[in-house]
Amino acid sequence: MPASDQAELSVDLAALAANYKTMQKNAGQAETSAVVKADGYGLGMAHIAPALATAGCRTFWVAQLNEAITLRALLPDAVIYVLNGVPSGTAAQFEAHDLRPCLITLAQVQEWQGHCRAGKPLPACLFIDSGFNRLGFGEIEIAELIATPDIFEGWELSLIASHLACADEPKNPMNGAQLERFRSALAVLPDAPASLANSGGTMLGPDYHFDMIRTGTMLYGCSATAREEDALQPIAGLRAPLLQIRQLSAGDTIGYGATFTASGEMTIGVASLGYGDGLSRHFGDQSPSPIRFTIGGQPVSLLGRISMDSLAVDLTNLAALPFVGDMVEIFGHDNPIDRLAHQGNTISYELLTSLGNRYNRIYK
Ligand SMILES: *Cc1c(COP(=O)(O)O)cnc(C)c1O
């Protein structure tokens, strides 16, 4: 096989299915739905969603209408919820693709109800804001909603949902406060299935499960708490081949801005992956404790600034010197994604959704 200069993103669909089963166990009696927004957290919704459906998932969530239309073509039978709601004038598109909006304002409820007037009680979710202050009905808007005559007539309230702001911090009192506010909302709304927990919320225990949990990050092998020990099986691996190995002497510098200067003899490797592939240029600014990747399981430090197409790593003290073509693992089994995210002052969600599209993508 000829050597490749392309970085490689591998996605383990069997591990994804195993993580789905684990989340089903974690969710107890509640239905385990999957969040596949932003192209399946950057990993490729076209592969992720069918694999989850095969694993038994029936209900899916995306953020935008266009994502939902793409998903519908992949999964003719799934229930699909759209988090951003129903923008004015789009109800017919929702109906045409059998999509369920998360209604976030009274105007949207009225639009949906108006669209259903022809005697088709189409399903939709009512999205409650229990303290996040992002989208949905807060306390004032709920009061206004339930004071509106016949507002629940003519359409199907298939789900009442809300979202937690601090589920990644199990001890944060915000979780309990949001749970109380969600319960208060349910108490004044018509009877319908309810959903509060994302991945982190699921791990807060049965009080948070209601009828359905919505899991994203834990399916993808990232931890909901940003602690690598809380992650399920890794499903994604990003590896970049070494294009060249060079010797440096004291005083030599590396890369744009010459921000790294060798203090003595060094061996460095230049790997084929840069900020053009979604790895933030800021990762090169982490001295005195540089970002670590791995080669053959051995840690190697990032040196100097990340270029658009390449980055440099320190090979000086490796027990076995790698060869051109050997792979630097950016994240994966040897270098957990939550560890890299922590070192880079970000979260695994952002690492995944920043992934570029010039990798060789391998689905197993
Ligand atoms: C993104 C999102 C989720 C999934 O959250 P994870 O932390 O990835 O499990 C669930 N619900 C809503 C409303 C979301 O926006």
The ligand as an SDF file (V2000), in Angstrom:
LIG
                    3D

 15 15  0  0  0  0  0  0  0  0999 V2000
  -27.0020   18.9770   22.6730 C   0  0  0  0  0  0  0  0  0  0  0  0
  -28.1930   18.7000   23.5260 C   0  0  0  0  0  0  0  0  0  0  0  0
  -28.3290   17.4640   24.1960 C   0  0  0  0  0  0  0  0  0  0  0  0
  -27.2180   16.4280   24.2620 C   0  0  0  0  0  0  0  0  0  0  0  0
  -26.3230   16.7690   25.2950 O   0  0  0  0  0  0  0  0  0  0  0  0
  -25.0740   15.8360   25.6800 P   0  0  0  0  0  0  0  0  0  0  0  0
  -24.4400   16.5790   26.7920 O   0  0  0  0  0  0  0  0  0  0  0  0
  -24.2170   15.7670   24.4710 O   0  0  0  0  0  0  0  0  0  0  0  0
  -25.6180   14.5180   26.0680 O   0  0  0  0  0  0  0  0  0  0  0  0
  -29.5140   17.2000   24.8440 C   0  0  0  0  0  0  0  0  0  0  0  0
  -30.5140   18.1070   24.8670 N   0  0  0  0  0  0  0  0  0  0  0  0
  -30.3960   19.3210   24.2670 C   0  0  0  0  0  0  0  0  0  0  0  0
  -31.5250   20.2740   24.3630 C   0  0  0  0  0  0  0  0  0  0  0  0
  -29.2300   19.6630   23.6010 C   0  0  0  0  0  0  0  0  0  0  0  0
  -29.1070   20.8720   23.0440 O   0  0  0  0  0  0  0  0  0  0  0  0
  1  2  1  0
  2  3  1  0
  2 14  2  0
  3  4  1  0
  3 10  2  0
  4  5  1  0
  5  6  1  0
  6  7  2  0
  6  8  1  0
  6  9  1  0
 10 11  1  0
 11 12  2  0
 12 13  1  0
 12 14  1  0
 14 15  1  0
M  END
$$$$
